[in-house]
């Protein structure tokens, strides 16, 4: 990936993260709202980690990197299902 492509991906990720944090959900309990916010932050960090691993996989594919990417993807799927 070129430097421009990496920068573009970072910008898109940042925009997506900003859009996702602008939810208008109303929670009856403060604890539920806090848990939702923490889960969103964790999901965003997992997406960023997945992107980094994807770039590493493209440049230097190895069994360890591919396995780590798959495990992060599974975690993202679990968190996404739980959040929705």
DRENDO-1510 file (C-alpha; in Angstrom, 1 decimal, always signed):
<recs>
REC; n; res; u; v; w
REC; 1; UNK; +0.0; +0.0; +0.0 .
REC; 2; UNK; +1.3; +3.4; -0.8 .
REC; 3; UNK; +1.5; +6.2; +1.7 .
REC; 4; UNK; -1.4; +8.0; +0.1 .
REC; 5; UNK; -3.6; +4.9; +0.4 .
REC; 6; UNK; -2.7; +4.4; +4.0 .
REC; 7; UNK; -3.5; +8.0; +4.8 .
REC; 8; UNK; -6.8; +7.7; +2.9 .
REC; 9; UNK; -7.7; +4.6; +4.9 .
REC; 10; UNK; -6.9; +6.3; +8.2 .
REC; 11; UNK; -9.1; +9.3; +7.2 .
REC; 12; UNK; -12.0; +6.9; +6.3 .
REC; 13; UNK; -11.6; +5.1; +9.5 .
REC; 14; UNK; -11.7; +8.3; +11.5 .
REC; 15; UNK; -14.8; +9.5; +9.7 .
REC; 16; UNK; -16.5; +6.2; +10.2 .
REC; 17; UNK; -15.6; +6.2; +13.9 .
REC; 18; UNK; -17.0; +9.7; +14.3 .
REC; 19; UNK; -20.3; +8.8; +12.6 .
REC; 20; UNK; -20.6; +5.7; +14.8 .
REC; 21; UNK; -20.2; +7.6; +18.0 .
REC; 22; UNK; -23.0; +10.0; +17.2 .
REC; 23; UNK; -25.7; +7.6; +18.2 .
REC; 24; UNK; -29.0; +8.8; +19.6 .
REC; 25; UNK; -29.9; +5.8; +21.7 .
REC; 26; UNK; -31.7; +6.5; +25.0 .
REC; 27; UNK; -30.9; +4.2; +27.9 .
REC; 28; UNK; -33.1; +3.7; +31.0 .
REC; 29; UNK; -30.0; +2.9; +33.2 .
REC; 30; UNK; -26.8; +4.8; +33.2 .
REC; 31; UNK; -24.8; +1.6; +33.5 .
REC; 32; UNK; -26.2; +0.3; +30.2 .
REC; 33; UNK; -25.2; +3.5; +28.5 .
REC; 34; UNK; -21.7; +3.4; +29.9 .
REC; 35; UNK; -21.3; -0.3; +28.8 .
REC; 36; UNK; -22.6; +0.6; +25.3 .
REC; 37; UNK; -20.0; +3.4; +25.1 .
REC; 38; UNK; -17.2; +1.1; +26.3 .
REC; 39; UNK; -18.2; -1.6; +23.8 .
REC; 40; UNK; -18.2; +0.9; +21.0 .
REC; 41; UNK; -14.7; +2.1; +21.9 .
REC; 42; UNK; -13.5; -1.5; +22.0 .
REC; 43; UNK; -15.1; -2.2; +18.7 .
REC; 44; UNK; -13.4; +0.8; +17.1 .
REC; 45; UNK; -10.0; -0.2; +18.4 .
REC; 46; UNK; -10.5; -3.8; +17.1 .
REC; 47; UNK; -11.4; -2.4; +13.7 .
REC; 48; UNK; -8.2; -0.3; +13.8 .
REC; 49; UNK; -6.1; -3.3; +14.8 .
REC; 50; UNK; -7.8; -5.4; +12.0 .
REC; 51; UNK; -6.9; -2.7; +9.5 .
REC; 52; UNK; -3.2; -2.7; +10.6 .
REC; 53; UNK; -3.0; -6.5; +10.4 .
REC; 54; UNK; -4.7; -6.4; +7.0 .
REC; 55; UNK; -1.9; -4.0; +5.8 .
REC; 56; UNK; +0.7; -6.2; +7.3 .
REC; 57; UNK; -0.8; -9.3; +5.7 .
REC; 58; UNK; -0.6; -7.6; +2.3 .
REC; 59; UNK; +3.0; -6.8; +2.7 .
REC; 60; UNK; +4.3; -9.8; +4.7 .
REC; 61; UNK; +1.8; -12.7; +4.8 .
REC; 62; UNK; +2.5; -15.2; +7.6 .
REC; 63; UNK; +0.5; -17.8; +9.3 .
REC; 64; UNK; +0.6; -15.9; +12.6 .
REC; 65; UNK; -0.6; -12.7; +11.1 .
REC; 66; UNK; -3.4; -14.4; +9.2 .
REC; 67; UNK; -4.4; -16.2; +12.4 .
REC; 68; UNK; -4.4; -13.0; +14.4 .
REC; 69; UNK; -6.5; -11.3; +11.8 .
REC; 70; UNK; -9.0; -14.1; +11.8 .
REC; 71; UNK; -9.3; -13.9; +15.6 .
REC; 72; UNK; -9.8; -10.2; +15.6 .
REC; 73; UNK; -12.4; -10.5; +12.9 .
REC; 74; UNK; -14.2; -13.1; +15.1 .
REC; 75; UNK; -14.1; -10.6; +18.0 .
REC; 76; UNK; -15.5; -7.8; +15.9 .
REC; 77; UNK; -18.3; -10.1; +14.7 .
REC; 78; UNK; -19.2; -11.0; +18.3 .
REC; 79; UNK; -19.1; -7.4; +19.5 .
REC; 80; UNK; -21.1; -6.2; +16.5 .
REC; 81; UNK; -23.8; -8.8; +17.1 .
REC; 82; UNK; -23.9; -7.9; +20.8 .
REC; 83; UNK; -24.2; -4.2; +20.1 .
REC; 84; UNK; -27.1; -4.5; +17.7 .
</recs>
